[in-house]
Amino acid sequence: MWRDDFTLPLLPNEQIVDNFAGGGGTSSGLEAAFGRPVDVAINHDPAALAMHRANHPNTRHLCESVWNVDPREIKGPVGLVWLSPDCKHFSKAKGGTPVEKRIRGLAWVALRWASIKQPRVIALENVEEFVTWGPVVRHEDGGHRPCPRRKGREFNAFVNALRRQGYAVEWRELRACDYGAPTIRKRFFLIARRDKLPIRWPEPTHGDPSSRDVLSGRLLPWRTAAECIDWSLPCPSIFLSKEEGRALGVRRPLADATLRRVAKGVMRYVVDAAEPFIVKPNHTAPGYDCFRGQGLFEPLQTVSAQGLHFGEVRAFLVKYYGSDQDPRLLDPLHTVTTRDRFALVTVAGEQYAIADIGLRMLSPRELFRAQGFGDDYIIDRGIDEDGREIRLTKTEQVRMCGNSVCPPVARALVEANFQHEKAWRVA
């Protein structure tokens, strides 16, 4: 009834459907788990499906609204339907911004699949606030806001509707860092199944490096932000003039708020750090080391569709010998660094002076690494509906990344809920 011992079991001809497929995070995880391509990927965004096609060429792609796809068009039984409906109208990042009733109701498409195709398993991913899904009311500004007195009412109705269709339903919050992705991204996951098999939740494979489980070898340590950084990329000085910055393609001068964040990071992770992270760069200036904004030995914070929250900050250091510093090494700070004992840092018992501070935003490739994508995943180009290769802008790449499901989490969920079917099939 299954292909081999390395492929998760599906019944003959069972289809795998990825709704809201985006650039392919879920599909990557499902393919890694099942050992075969996803059958159908649905998304309304042509750029997202272009990236998906480039990486999943054996999948049938439907570029339209999920509501315009008739489940009856999918031939054969369906083993798994995955849904990742738009989350921006539930996320706390939305704040007090007006919401659209149409977007908040996208999850109801799951009931359409449940009633028409009756997939054995339905999986849904969203932000943690999804459990607060409730009715919206008209605001005095003419927009709509969630009704504070009826939080969770729509969510409960959604769960009860699935149960009336014969599904057992459970949900949990999972963190991607616990399953091998170098990001702390936490998301809500719901599993519904109607084949009488138990719903199972994956056991973490990674944990806090200082925890007993990691120290004993039961879990691997969390992967970290340091793994995602491409240290060969230039990190332009924060002290460049507007003209110098324009020549390098970066915005200078930086806003005061940005400079304050940079200063705070340098103090925390360089000046006051017991063990700063050191990188030996490939240039000839003697005595330089590089140190790095967020802690490098932690998983990266959650990547958003805007992706502009993450920058690499480097403090370039030169060994400190008193007042006889070579002025050529201190050019970026000019008169500031001529002060004796400016910004001294002690590393392994030796003193260094900060000669420059660099800042750059993380590249799309680094952000995709943080989500748990492999470096072989194609992100800068895609394939359109006519089979032509198209280029994807940096903005599009970042959007696909921020909207994606971390592949390792999708894989872990599927393996947990299909691996135990082998024993059931034998029985």
Secondary structure, DSSP 8 states (H G I E B T S, - for coil): --S-TTS----TT-EEEETT-TTSHHHHHHHHHHSS--SEEEES-HHHHHHHHHH-TTSEEEES-GGG--GGGS-S-EEEEEE----TTTSGGGTT--B-HHHHTGGGHHHHHHHHT--SEEEEEE-GGGGG---EEE-TTSSEEE-GGGTTHHHHHHHHHHHHTT-EEEEEEEEGGGGT-SB--EEEEEEEE-SS--------SEE-TTSHHHHTTSSEE---GGGT--TTS---BTT--HHHHHHHT---S--HHHHHHHHHHHIIIIIS-SS---B--SS--TT-BB-----TTS-B----SS-TT-EEEEEEEEE--SS---GGGGGGGGGGGGSTT-SEEEETTEEEEEEEEEEEE--HHHHHHHHT--TTS--SEEE-TTS-EEE--HHHHHHHHHHS--HHHHHHHHHHHHTTHHHHHH-
